[in-house]
Amino acid sequence: FNQIQQQCEQLRETLRYHEYQYHVLDNPIIPDAEYDRMMNQLKQLEQNYPQLITADSPTQRVGAKPLASFAQVRHEIPMLSLDNAFSDEDFLAFVKRIQDRINVDTTDLTFCCEPKLDGLAVSILYVDGKLVQAATRGDGTTGEDITLNIRTIRNIPLQLLTEHPPHRLEVRGEIFMPHMGFEQLNEKALAKGEKTFANPRNAAAGSLRQLDPRITRQRMLVLNAYGIGIVEGVSLPDTHYARLQWLKSIGIPVNSEIQLCQGVDQVLSFYRVIGEKRTQLGYDIDGTVLKINDIALQERLGFISKAPRWAIAYKFPAQEELTV
Ligand SMILES: Cc1c[n+]2nc(N)[nH]c2nc1OC(C)C
């Protein structure tokens, strides 16, 4: 019997490793058919020996039945929104406000520059390395418990890939639907005479707010982490960029366009380059998020009532309506 148990554990570890290679490193090292074969093997073993099933087994991604409603979750650390910039001048004024508060030269400022994904912000809590709860941003203080739906998203690990997981780690990020998943969903909806979604963001929101996880599971949703909320039992790197790299190293997907920029000129060129790449990314972005990289500086700058002084979303002009 415990020979079977070892076989299950071995399969789980192998499947988690290949999920990491495929979803986080974008570098699958076995063909999909091989992955599917192992997954089916594990499903078969767990079906024959249900007492061997563990909550974090790669097979346990779909909730049993629909919920009647969503429970509420109170964010221990508020999920704040971002101040916006709509021009280079707005961004330069943002940097000047920073300089006025901490006398530092603009060329010395390092920014972590990220695409601003057009999806839904979520909070995902891992306790001792296991995914235990996920919530929408909601109003920033209270969100909806969408744990069962989040567990169906393939690039979100049910277990962190580290021998020494933090006691508690809250991953914050954006859930979005790539163009391919959006077109596939609307084609199916049209064929079934159901309503179609106006844009990928609405489709992602509708998919995450499904009470039936079996429906969410059929939607092509992707997480890209952009920050950390609660963290206990581990000492983090002292820059934002290094923290994102750490998240990636323990199995959390992070966007591949993120870059460090030194000084305002490099930041503005990042903004332009991403603006040009926008149509080829395969997913919608509505701008960039430009953050002071040094954590100690972030903490010195703090937050204005609703948004941090140390980060700004520099948005693109609204895209002409997508013709679907
Ligand atoms: C609301 C938000 C949204 N986004 N999106 C990215 N890429 N980073 C990011 N950071 C955010 O907030 C932090 C600056 C706290």
The ligand as an SDF file (V2000), in Angstrom:
LIG
                    3D

 15 16  0  0  0  0  0  0  0  0999 V2000
   -2.7420   47.8550   -8.0160 C   0  0  0  0  0  0  0  0  0  0  0  0
   -1.5020   47.3700   -8.7120 C   0  0  0  0  0  0  0  0  0  0  0  0
   -1.5510   46.8660  -10.0020 C   0  0  0  0  0  0  0  0  0  0  0  0
   -0.3770   46.4590  -10.5570 N   0  0  0  0  0  0  0  0  0  0  0  0
   -0.1570   45.9240  -11.7990 N   0  0  0  0  0  0  0  0  0  0  0  0
    1.1690   45.7150  -11.8580 C   0  0  0  0  0  0  0  0  0  0  0  0
    1.8090   45.1780  -12.9340 N   0  0  0  0  0  0  0  0  0  0  0  0
    1.7760   46.0670  -10.7070 N   0  0  0  0  0  0  0  0  0  0  0  0
    0.8030   46.5380   -9.8910 C   0  0  0  0  0  0  0  0  0  0  0  0
    0.8900   47.0140   -8.6190 N   0  0  0  0  0  0  0  0  0  0  0  0
   -0.2510   47.4340   -8.0340 C   0  0  0  0  0  0  0  0  0  0  0  0
   -0.2490   47.9270   -6.7840 O   0  0  0  0  0  0  0  0  0  0  0  0
    1.0490   48.0370   -6.1020 C   0  0  0  0  0  0  0  0  0  0  0  0
    1.8000   49.2530   -6.6120 C   0  0  0  0  0  0  0  0  0  0  0  0
    0.7560   48.1470   -4.6100 C   0  0  0  0  0  0  0  0  0  0  0  0
  1  2  1  0
  2  3  1  0
  2 11  2  0
  3  4  2  0
  4  5  1  0
  4  9  1  0
  5  6  2  0
  6  7  1  0
  6  8  1  0
  8  9  1  0
  9 10  2  0
 10 11  1  0
 11 12  1  0
 12 13  1  0
 13 14  1  0
 13 15  1  0
M  CHG  1   4   1
M  END
$$$$
